[in-house]
Amino acid sequence: MPKIVDHDERRLELVDATWRIIARQGLESATMREIATEAGFANGALKPYFPTKDTLLEFAFSHVFNRTNQRIARVTAGKAGLDALRAFCLEVLPLDEERVNEARIVVPFWQRAINDRQKAAIHQQSMDEWLASIRRFLAEARDSGDVSAAVDDSVLAGQLLNMLLGAQIEAALASDGRVDFGHAEQLEGYLALLGCS
């Protein structure tokens, strides 16, 4: 009887192999042949799942975003306002090796998105979703009196998102093994300023 193949599981195995290669050696080293070898597949076995490296990278980026959103949903469940905002940010910030490796996937994707409208649209949709969440948490915090800064919430949301994205860049460019950049403390400093009027 032929073995039943779980295609979704295979795709994720290939994405995980791609992440490992990019985290270790950079985007250019993540050739289809290297990805197949890393995943333990025959070279031609990738084609049915990802016909090109580009389609694999798009899937890998979307998977990073979806995985981050799943973590965010877990840690913000039942929370509102500043508590939810803090939990959201702590999941996005590269505070451990896993999230630093995620940053190493995202940053090369951004570089490709500069000249590729489809990739730019994927990124923009992701950021629009995050901005909507940040603005919602800020509005809840303002309603509860925890945010009184005399700055519009849309400006505050943009500042915070830029801080989170900058942290991704810093982590992706850091030497191997470094995960302590002071990002958690910077976040607390930023949140403290939101109560200033």
trRosetta pair geometry for C-beta under 8 A, 3 or more apart (Angstrom, degrees):
i j d omega theta_ij theta_ji phi_ij phi_ji
5 10 6.4 13 175 -40 104 133
6 9 3.8 44 103 16 116 119
6 10 6.6 163 91 -17 62 83
7 10 5.4 -51 -147 35 36 115
7 11 6.5 40 154 -23 66 100
7 49 7.0 -180 -165 -102 89 97
8 11 5.7 -49 -151 31 34 113
8 12 6.6 30 152 -15 64 105
9 12 5.8 -56 -150 38 33 109
9 13 6.4 39 150 -23 66 103
10 13 5.5 -51 -149 32 33 114
10 14 6.5 32 153 -17 64 104
10 49 5.9 -133 118 -85 111 144
11 14 5.8 -58 -155 37 32 111
11 15 6.4 32 148 -19 66 105
11 49 5.3 -175 -92 -163 78 123
11 50 7.6 119 -130 -41 85 99
11 59 6.8 -96 -178 166 113 148
12 15 5.4 -49 -143 36 37 113
12 16 6.2 40 155 -20 66 102
12 63 7.3 157 -116 -139 76 146
13 16 5.8 -52 -148 36 30 112
13 17 6.4 31 151 -19 63 105
13 39 5.2 103 141 -150 97 113
14 17 5.6 -51 -147 36 33 112
14 18 6.3 38 151 -22 64 104
14 35 6.2 50 -161 163 83 116
14 39 5.4 -16 -97 -84 56 159
14 41 7.5 -13 -88 -2 95 147
14 46 6.4 124 -127 -123 139 95
14 49 6.1 148 2 111 159 149
14 50 6.6 -170 135 1 153 128
14 56 6.6 -96 141 -138 119 115
15 18 5.5 -52 -150 34 33 115
15 19 6.5 37 151 -21 65 102
15 56 7.4 -171 -91 -171 66 83
15 59 6.2 -112 -88 118 115 102
15 60 4.8 168 -142 -103 92 78
15 63 5.2 23 -170 41 157 167
16 19 5.6 -50 -149 32 33 113
16 20 6.5 34 153 -21 64 103
16 39 7.6 116 72 -103 86 94
17 20 5.8 -53 -150 33 32 112
17 21 6.6 29 154 -16 65 105
17 35 5.2 113 114 -161 117 70
17 36 8.0 109 130 -62 158 11
17 38 3.9 141 -163 104 106 112
17 39 3.8 -79 -46 -61 156 88
18 21 6.0 -59 -151 37 30 108
18 22 6.2 24 157 -14 67 110
18 30 5.5 64 -149 -157 75 132
18 35 5.3 6 -80 -121 76 118
18 38 7.9 154 -56 76 33 143
18 56 6.1 177 -84 155 152 116
18 57 7.5 -162 -179 -89 146 57
18 60 5.2 -97 98 -92 142 144
18 105 7.8 78 121 -118 98 113
19 22 5.9 -61 -145 41 28 106
19 23 5.9 27 159 -19 67 111
19 60 6.6 176 -61 -157 83 119
19 101 6.0 69 172 156 106 113
19 102 7.7 -17 -142 -90 124 50
19 104 7.9 107 -161 83 73 101
19 105 5.6 -38 -117 -70 84 126
20 23 5.9 -57 -144 38 26 110
20 24 6.2 15 160 -11 63 113
20 38 6.1 178 74 -176 122 138
20 101 8.0 -4 -94 -160 42 136
21 24 6.0 -66 -146 43 27 104
21 25 5.7 -42 -179 41 66 108
21 29 5.7 -149 170 107 101 99
21 30 4.4 132 104 -95 128 84
21 34 5.7 110 -127 132 149 119
21 35 6.4 -97 0 -87 151 68
21 38 5.7 -112 -54 -51 109 162
22 25 7.2 -83 -118 61 16 66
22 26 6.4 -8 -151 -178 56 12
22 27 5.5 26 -126 -83 101 53
22 29 7.5 169 -93 63 42 93
22 30 5.2 -12 -64 -48 82 136
22 104 5.7 160 129 132 98 101
22 105 5.7 96 93 -92 150 67
22 108 6.6 -124 -155 20 126 147
23 100 8.0 95 -138 111 111 82
23 101 4.2 -13 -102 -135 138 95
23 104 4.8 113 -103 82 65 149
23 105 7.6 -30 -59 -48 85 80
24 29 7.7 -89 87 89 86 148
25 29 3.6 -39 120 50 124 163
25 30 7.5 158 77 -46 103 70
26 29 5.4 95 66 7 74 104
26 30 7.7 -134 107 -13 44 90
26 108 7.5 135 -168 -77 67 140
27 30 5.7 -58 -160 23 40 114
27 57 8.0 42 -148 -113 109 129
27 108 3.9 158 -60 -154 138 157
27 111 8.0 -145 3 56 165 131
29 34 6.2 -94 157 112 71 176
30 34 6.2 -131 -138 81 31 124
30 35 6.0 51 -171 -62 78 102
30 53 7.2 133 115 -152 91 117
31 34 4.6 93 51 9 80 102
31 35 6.9 -145 91 -6 40 86
31 53 7.2 -66 -145 -91 40 136
32 35 5.7 -53 -145 37 31 113
32 36 6.3 34 155 -21 64 105
32 43 7.2 81 126 -164 94 81
32 46 5.5 -157 -165 67 100 157
32 50 8.0 -160 -120 96 104 109
32 53 5.7 -115 -56 -71 91 92
32 56 7.7 155 -101 -4 82 153
33 36 5.8 -55 -150 35 28 111
33 37 6.4 27 153 -17 63 107
33 43 5.4 -8 -117 -125 73 110
34 37 5.7 -55 -147 38 32 111
34 38 6.1 34 154 -21 66 107
35 38 5.7 -54 -145 37 29 112
35 39 6.2 17 158 -9 65 112
35 46 6.6 71 95 -95 116 147
35 56 7.0 12 -155 174 174 162
36 39 6.0 -66 -146 45 26 103
36 41 4.5 -95 -157 78 78 94
36 42 6.5 -44 179 108 127 21
36 43 4.8 142 84 -109 166 42
36 45 6.2 129 -137 51 113 95
36 46 5.4 -104 -78 -35 102 116
37 40 7.6 35 -180 -71 29 28
37 41 7.9 -89 -54 53 20 62
37 43 7.8 6 -48 -81 77 77
41 45 4.0 -126 174 72 114 137
41 46 6.5 121 105 -54 144 77
42 45 4.5 106 60 -23 79 111
43 46 7.3 -51 175 7 39 104
44 47 5.8 -25 -174 0 65 118
45 48 7.4 -47 -175 24 47 101
45 49 8.0 21 143 5 66 112
46 49 5.9 -80 -165 50 50 102
46 50 5.6 -40 170 55 93 90
46 56 7.5 -17 -177 -75 121 135
47 50 7.5 -92 -123 73 18 46
47 51 5.8 40 -157 -114 67 55
49 56 8.0 61 114 -94 95 93
50 53 7.6 67 142 -98 121 22
50 55 4.7 -178 -155 93 83 104
50 56 3.9 62 -178 -68 159 88
50 59 6.6 -114 -97 14 119 141
51 55 5.8 58 46 20 74 148
52 55 5.0 101 57 5 79 96
52 56 7.2 -139 100 -1 47 88
53 56 5.5 -58 -154 39 37 115
53 57 6.2 38 151 -21 70 105
54 57 5.8 -54 -147 35 30 110
54 58 6.5 31 155 -18 64 103
55 58 5.7 -50 -148 35 34 112
55 59 6.4 34 153 -17 64 106
56 59 5.8 -57 -150 39 31 110
56 60 6.2 34 151 -23 66 107
57 60 5.4 -51 -143 35 33 114
57 61 6.4 34 157 -19 65 102
57 108 7.9 -96 -149 111 125 107
57 109 6.2 172 168 -102 104 91
57 112 6.9 45 134 38 149 166
58 61 5.9 -53 -149 35 30 109
58 62 6.4 27 154 -15 64 108
58 118 7.5 -28 -109 127 138 111
58 119 6.5 -122 -100 -99 94 85
58 122 6.4 -175 -150 -55 93 168
59 62 5.7 -57 -147 40 31 110
59 63 6.1 34 153 -23 66 108
60 63 5.6 -55 -147 35 29 113
60 64 6.6 35 152 -22 63 99
60 105 5.8 -127 144 -164 112 128
60 109 7.7 -157 89 -74 97 127
61 64 5.7 -49 -153 29 33 112
61 65 6.6 29 152 -14 64 105
61 105 6.5 -176 -92 145 61 104
61 106 6.6 107 -131 -109 88 60
61 109 4.3 113 -91 -126 130 161
61 119 7.6 76 39 -147 165 93
61 122 6.4 86 104 130 130 137
61 123 7.8 -53 165 -75 140 78
62 65 5.7 -57 -151 39 34 111
62 66 6.1 31 153 -18 69 108
62 122 6.5 -84 -74 -165 93 126
63 66 5.6 -52 -140 40 32 109
63 67 6.0 33 159 -20 66 107
64 67 5.9 -58 -147 38 25 109
64 68 6.3 25 154 -18 63 108
64 102 4.9 141 -147 -154 114 98
64 105 5.3 177 -62 89 147 136
64 106 6.0 -143 115 -65 159 94
65 68 5.8 -56 -150 37 29 111
65 69 6.3 29 153 -19 64 107
65 126 4.8 -90 -134 -125 147 129
66 69 5.6 -55 -147 38 32 112
66 70 6.5 37 152 -23 65 101
67 70 5.7 -48 -150 30 33 113
67 71 6.8 33 151 -15 62 102
67 102 7.7 -138 80 -112 124 133
68 71 5.8 -56 -155 37 34 110
68 72 6.3 37 148 -22 67 106
68 91 6.2 134 -166 143 79 103
68 92 6.3 64 -171 -101 129 65
68 102 7.0 123 -63 -180 111 156
69 72 5.3 -50 -144 36 36 116
69 73 6.3 41 155 -24 66 101
69 129 7.6 -17 -102 130 130 139
70 73 5.8 -49 -149 32 31 113
70 74 6.7 31 152 -18 61 103
71 74 5.8 -56 -154 34 34 112
71 75 6.3 13 159 -6 69 110
71 91 4.6 170 116 -152 114 127
72 75 6.3 -67 -143 45 28 97
72 76 5.8 6 168 -3 68 119
72 87 7.5 126 -147 127 62 89
72 88 5.5 41 -144 -126 108 68
72 91 4.9 -171 -79 80 71 156
72 92 7.5 29 -79 -49 116 85
72 133 7.5 19 161 180 142 165
73 76 6.5 -66 -132 47 21 97
73 77 6.5 45 160 -53 59 95
74 77 6.2 -40 -158 -5 25 115
75 79 7.8 -18 141 13 59 140
75 87 4.2 -167 136 178 107 116
75 88 7.6 180 89 -67 111 38
75 90 7.3 -114 146 73 160 108
75 91 5.8 177 34 -54 144 126
76 79 5.1 -106 -160 54 55 111
76 84 4.6 64 -147 -146 102 88
76 87 5.0 166 -79 94 70 129
76 88 5.8 31 -71 -64 130 82
79 83 4.4 -126 -163 112 114 108
79 84 4.0 161 115 -74 102 79
79 87 5.9 96 66 11 164 145
80 83 6.7 44 59 54 38 103
80 84 5.3 -6 -125 -17 13 128
80 137 7.2 -177 -172 -129 48 70
80 140 4.6 -121 172 168 98 150
80 141 8.0 -180 139 -59 74 63
80 144 7.7 126 114 -34 111 140
81 84 6.1 111 51 22 33 98
81 85 6.8 -62 142 -5 37 104
81 137 6.2 118 -146 -170 12 71
81 140 4.1 -123 -72 116 65 101
81 141 3.8 120 -158 -78 85 68
81 143 7.7 -121 -91 54 108 87
81 144 5.1 -30 -95 21 151 140
81 146 5.6 93 175 35 128 142
81 147 7.9 -161 -159 -12 94 103
82 85 5.3 -54 -139 40 36 114
82 86 6.0 40 159 -23 69 103
82 137 7.4 121 -78 165 23 102
82 141 4.6 91 -44 -112 77 127
82 146 4.8 -112 -19 140 126 149
82 147 7.2 160 -65 -47 103 93
82 191 6.2 104 -154 -161 112 118
82 194 7.4 172 -102 81 114 145
83 86 6.0 -52 -148 34 26 110
83 87 6.5 23 154 -15 61 109
84 87 5.7 -57 -147 40 31 110
84 88 6.2 39 152 -25 66 105
84 137 4.7 -144 92 -119 108 116
84 140 7.1 36 35 67 131 146
85 88 5.6 -50 -148 32 30 117
85 89 6.4 25 156 -15 63 107
85 134 6.7 76 -128 -138 96 64
85 137 3.9 153 -67 139 89 140
85 138 6.7 82 -88 -62 141 62
85 141 6.5 -30 -9 -39 136 138
85 160 7.9 -51 -172 -164 113 162
85 191 7.2 151 104 -111 120 112
86 89 6.0 -60 -150 38 28 107
86 90 6.3 27 156 -20 65 109
86 187 7.1 116 -135 149 73 123
86 191 6.3 15 -84 -89 97 157
87 90 5.8 -56 -144 36 29 111
87 91 6.7 28 157 -18 62 105
88 91 6.2 -70 -164 34 27 107
88 92 6.7 14 151 -12 66 111
88 133 6.2 170 -131 135 148 124
88 134 7.0 -170 116 -86 154 71
88 137 6.5 -131 -1 -33 144 162
89 92 5.7 -61 -147 39 36 107
89 93 6.0 38 158 -26 72 107
89 160 7.1 -87 -94 -179 124 113
89 164 6.3 -129 -138 -89 83 116
89 187 5.2 154 129 -138 141 136
90 93 5.9 -44 -135 30 30 113
90 95 6.8 -11 -165 -12 71 150
90 184 6.9 41 -114 -114 92 93
90 187 7.2 173 -71 104 71 173
92 130 7.6 79 -95 -138 146 134
92 164 4.8 2 122 -159 134 128
92 167 8.0 102 122 70 89 130
93 99 7.0 56 107 143 43 151
93 164 6.5 -104 -75 -132 68 80
93 167 5.3 -38 -133 130 79 157
93 183 4.6 164 -165 138 129 138
93 184 6.9 155 109 -70 161 64
93 187 6.7 -85 -56 -50 150 136
94 99 4.3 -171 -128 121 56 99
94 100 4.6 95 -177 -82 119 57
94 102 7.1 -162 -104 60 95 94
94 103 4.7 -27 -79 -30 140 136
94 167 6.0 -178 21 142 92 97
94 168 6.1 123 -28 -107 120 51
94 170 7.9 -169 48 76 129 83
94 171 3.6 -15 82 -65 155 175
94 172 7.8 -167 -63 -42 168 66
94 179 7.1 -127 140 -145 85 77
94 181 7.5 45 80 13 97 132
94 183 7.1 113 55 -5 65 165
95 99 6.0 31 34 54 57 144
95 179 6.6 68 170 169 31 103
95 183 6.3 -127 -82 69 84 124
95 184 6.3 63 -112 -53 126 105
96 99 5.4 83 54 19 70 99
96 100 7.0 -127 102 -8 32 92
96 179 5.7 30 -128 -165 25 147
97 100 5.5 -54 -143 36 33 113
97 101 6.4 34 156 -20 65 104
97 177 7.8 -20 -102 -127 108 41
97 179 5.9 -77 -62 -74 58 136
98 101 5.9 -58 -157 35 29 111
98 102 6.7 32 146 -21 63 103
99 102 5.1 -40 -147 30 42 118
99 103 6.6 50 150 -22 63 96
99 171 7.5 -23 118 156 83 165
100 103 5.5 -49 -156 31 36 115
100 104 6.7 37 145 -20 64 102
100 171 4.6 -133 -125 170 82 117
100 172 7.3 171 -171 -78 70 46
100 174 7.4 -70 -149 53 125 118
100 178 7.9 153 -125 85 155 58
100 179 5.7 -109 -40 -106 136 87
101 104 5.4 -50 -151 33 38 115
101 105 7.0 40 148 -19 63 97
102 105 5.7 -52 -158 30 39 111
102 106 6.3 33 149 -19 70 108
103 106 5.6 -56 -142 38 36 111
103 107 6.1 35 163 -24 70 105
103 167 7.9 -105 -106 119 141 68
103 168 4.2 -172 -131 -158 105 75
103 169 7.5 -140 -176 -52 117 20
103 171 4.5 79 61 86 167 115
103 172 4.3 -134 133 -60 102 92
104 107 6.4 -38 -130 30 28 109
104 108 7.4 24 169 -6 54 104
104 171 7.9 -101 -46 118 77 88
104 172 4.8 155 -86 -131 57 88
105 108 6.9 -72 -166 40 27 99
105 109 6.5 25 148 -20 65 115
106 109 5.5 -63 -153 37 33 115
106 110 6.4 38 153 -25 69 101
106 168 5.7 -48 82 -178 136 138
106 172 7.4 -123 62 -71 85 139
107 110 5.7 -47 -152 28 34 114
107 111 6.9 37 151 -21 62 100
107 168 6.4 177 -62 140 94 100
107 169 6.0 121 -107 -107 122 62
107 172 4.2 129 -10 152 149 175
107 173 7.8 -179 -151 -44 171 81
108 111 5.4 -48 -153 30 40 116
108 112 6.7 36 151 -14 67 101
109 112 5.8 -58 -155 39 36 108
109 113 6.2 39 147 -27 68 107
109 119 6.6 -156 180 -168 83 121
109 123 7.3 161 129 -75 107 111
110 113 5.3 -55 -145 33 34 116
110 114 7.2 55 153 -40 62 85
110 123 6.6 95 -105 -109 72 149
111 114 6.1 -31 -168 -2 35 114
112 115 7.2 -80 -172 48 42 82
112 116 5.6 -5 153 14 80 132
112 119 5.4 -39 111 126 95 175
113 116 5.7 -84 -123 59 34 91
113 119 3.8 -131 -100 119 76 106
113 120 4.5 133 179 -74 94 60
113 122 7.4 -121 -109 55 123 94
113 123 5.1 41 -148 -13 165 139
114 120 7.5 106 -85 -78 13 109
116 119 4.1 48 94 20 115 112
116 120 6.4 167 87 -16 58 86
117 120 5.5 -56 -143 39 32 114
117 121 6.2 36 156 -24 66 104
118 121 5.7 -52 -151 32 30 112
118 122 6.7 33 149 -20 62 101
119 122 5.5 -47 -151 31 37 114
119 123 6.5 37 151 -16 65 103
120 123 5.7 -54 -151 38 33 112
120 124 6.2 32 153 -20 67 108
121 124 5.6 -52 -141 37 32 111
121 125 6.3 36 158 -21 64 103
122 125 6.1 -54 -151 33 27 111
122 126 6.6 28 151 -18 61 108
123 126 5.7 -60 -155 36 32 113
123 127 6.3 23 154 -14 68 108
124 127 5.8 -56 -144 41 33 107
124 128 6.2 39 155 -24 66 105
125 128 5.7 -51 -146 33 29 114
125 129 6.7 31 154 -19 61 103
126 129 5.9 -57 -157 33 30 111
126 130 6.6 24 151 -14 65 107
127 130 5.6 -54 -146 39 37 110
127 131 6.1 39 155 -21 69 105
127 161 6.7 87 -157 -172 96 139
128 131 5.8 -53 -144 37 29 111
128 132 6.4 33 154 -22 62 104
129 132 5.8 -54 -152 32 30 112
129 133 6.7 27 152 -16 63 104
130 133 5.7 -55 -152 36 35 110
130 134 6.2 34 152 -19 68 106
130 161 6.2 122 115 -116 119 113
130 164 7.9 -130 167 78 145 154
131 134 5.6 -54 -144 38 33 111
131 135 6.1 32 157 -18 67 107
131 157 5.4 90 -153 153 78 126
131 158 7.3 20 -125 -78 116 60
131 161 5.9 -24 -85 -62 83 149
132 135 5.9 -54 -145 38 28 109
132 136 6.4 31 154 -22 62 107
133 136 5.7 -55 -149 34 31 113
133 137 6.5 26 156 -14 65 106
134 137 6.0 -57 -149 39 30 107
134 138 6.3 30 153 -19 65 108
134 157 4.3 133 110 -138 119 96
134 160 5.7 178 -157 81 141 133
134 161 6.3 -125 -8 -57 165 95
135 138 5.6 -54 -144 39 32 113
135 139 6.3 35 155 -22 65 104
135 153 5.6 100 -141 140 79 115
135 154 6.5 12 -108 -93 121 60
135 157 4.8 -22 -68 -75 77 153
136 139 5.8 -54 -149 34 29 111
136 140 6.6 29 152 -17 63 104
137 140 5.7 -52 -149 36 34 112
137 141 6.3 32 152 -18 66 107
138 141 5.6 -56 -147 39 32 111
138 142 6.2 34 153 -21 67 104
138 147 6.0 26 -163 -27 73 174
138 153 4.5 152 118 -147 135 110
138 156 5.8 143 -130 93 151 130
138 157 6.1 -113 -7 -66 148 93
138 194 7.7 -129 -132 -148 92 137
139 142 5.6 -51 -145 35 31 111
139 143 6.3 34 153 -20 64 105
139 153 6.1 36 -66 -137 72 169
140 143 5.7 -54 -149 35 31 113
140 144 6.4 19 155 -10 64 109
141 144 5.9 -60 -145 43 31 104
141 146 4.2 -79 -168 73 87 111
141 147 4.2 74 117 -14 105 110
141 194 7.0 10 130 143 142 140
142 145 7.7 50 -177 -70 30 19
142 146 7.5 -89 -68 59 24 67
142 147 4.3 -55 -77 71 67 109
142 148 7.5 135 -132 -77 73 42
142 153 6.7 -84 -30 -76 144 123
145 148 6.9 8 -166 -59 57 105
146 194 7.3 26 135 112 78 115
146 195 6.5 -65 178 -90 53 97
147 153 7.7 73 132 -98 151 96
147 156 7.7 89 -161 174 136 175
147 194 4.6 -49 -121 161 87 108
147 195 6.7 -96 -112 -81 34 51
148 194 7.7 109 31 147 49 60
148 195 5.8 38 29 -158 94 45
148 196 7.1 -152 79 84 89 14
148 197 4.1 -49 133 -66 107 106
149 156 6.7 119 78 -85 139 132
149 193 6.6 46 -89 139 132 73
149 194 5.0 -85 -19 -150 123 45
149 195 7.2 8 -45 8 82 9
149 196 5.7 40 -96 68 80 67
149 197 6.5 -145 -101 -94 23 47
150 197 5.6 84 -38 -163 93 63
151 155 5.2 -103 167 81 101 126
151 156 5.5 121 105 -56 112 95
152 155 4.7 90 67 6 86 104
152 156 7.1 -157 97 -5 44 87
153 156 5.3 -53 -143 40 38 114
153 157 6.1 43 156 -24 69 103
154 157 5.6 -48 -145 34 31 114
154 158 6.5 34 153 -19 61 104
155 158 5.8 -54 -151 36 32 112
155 159 6.4 35 151 -20 65 104
156 159 5.7 -53 -149 35 32 113
156 160 6.3 28 155 -17 65 107
156 194 6.8 78 -149 -113 140 102
157 160 5.9 -57 -147 38 30 109
157 161 6.2 29 156 -18 65 107
158 161 5.8 -54 -143 37 29 110
158 162 6.3 29 157 -18 64 107
159 162 5.9 -61 -152 38 27 110
159 163 6.5 30 151 -21 64 106
159 190 7.8 -178 127 -152 112 124
160 163 5.5 -51 -151 32 34 114
160 164 6.5 34 152 -18 65 103
160 190 6.7 131 -104 155 86 145
161 164 5.6 -54 -150 35 34 112
161 165 6.3 29 154 -15 67 107
162 165 5.7 -54 -142 41 33 108
162 166 6.1 37 156 -22 65 107
163 166 5.7 -54 -146 37 28 113
163 167 6.5 34 152 -24 62 103
163 186 7.1 -165 -173 135 124 121
163 187 7.7 145 132 -92 136 69
163 190 6.5 -34 -75 -79 178 160
164 167 5.7 -52 -154 29 31 114
164 168 7.0 37 147 -23 61 99
165 168 5.4 -45 -157 25 40 116
165 169 6.9 38 148 -17 66 100
166 169 5.6 -51 -153 34 38 111
166 170 6.4 39 151 -19 68 104
167 170 5.6 -51 -146 36 34 112
167 171 6.2 31 156 -16 66 108
167 181 6.8 155 -147 88 87 145
167 183 4.9 73 -135 -118 133 131
167 186 7.9 -179 -84 69 119 141
168 171 6.0 -61 -149 39 27 107
168 172 6.1 25 156 -20 65 111
169 172 5.8 -57 -143 36 28 110
169 173 6.3 12 163 -7 64 114
170 173 6.3 -72 -150 44 24 101
170 174 6.4 38 153 -44 63 104
170 181 5.7 110 124 -148 130 155
171 174 5.6 -44 -148 9 32 119
171 178 7.9 -158 -139 100 64 89
171 179 7.5 33 -137 -128 108 54
171 181 6.4 -105 -77 -26 81 146
174 178 4.4 -107 151 74 129 126
174 181 7.2 -121 -68 -78 150 115
175 178 5.3 77 66 -8 76 122
178 181 7.4 82 148 -62 103 84
182 185 4.9 -53 -169 46 77 115
182 186 5.7 84 130 -29 86 99
183 186 5.5 -54 -145 36 34 113
183 187 6.3 39 155 -23 66 101
184 187 5.7 -50 -153 31 32 114
184 188 6.7 31 150 -18 63 102
185 188 5.7 -50 -150 35 36 111
185 189 6.5 39 150 -20 65 103
186 189 5.6 -53 -151 35 34 114
186 190 6.4 35 151 -20 65 104
187 190 5.7 -55 -151 35 32 112
187 191 6.3 29 154 -17 67 106
188 191 5.7 -53 -144 38 32 110
188 192 6.3 39 154 -25 64 104
189 192 5.7 -53 -150 31 30 114
189 193 6.8 32 152 -21 62 103
190 193 5.8 -55 -158 30 34 112
190 194 7.2 43 146 -31 62 96
191 194 5.6 -41 -161 12 41 118
192 195 6.4 -56 -172 27 42 107
192 196 7.8 45 138 -27 64 101
193 196 5.5 -45 -163 15 52 119
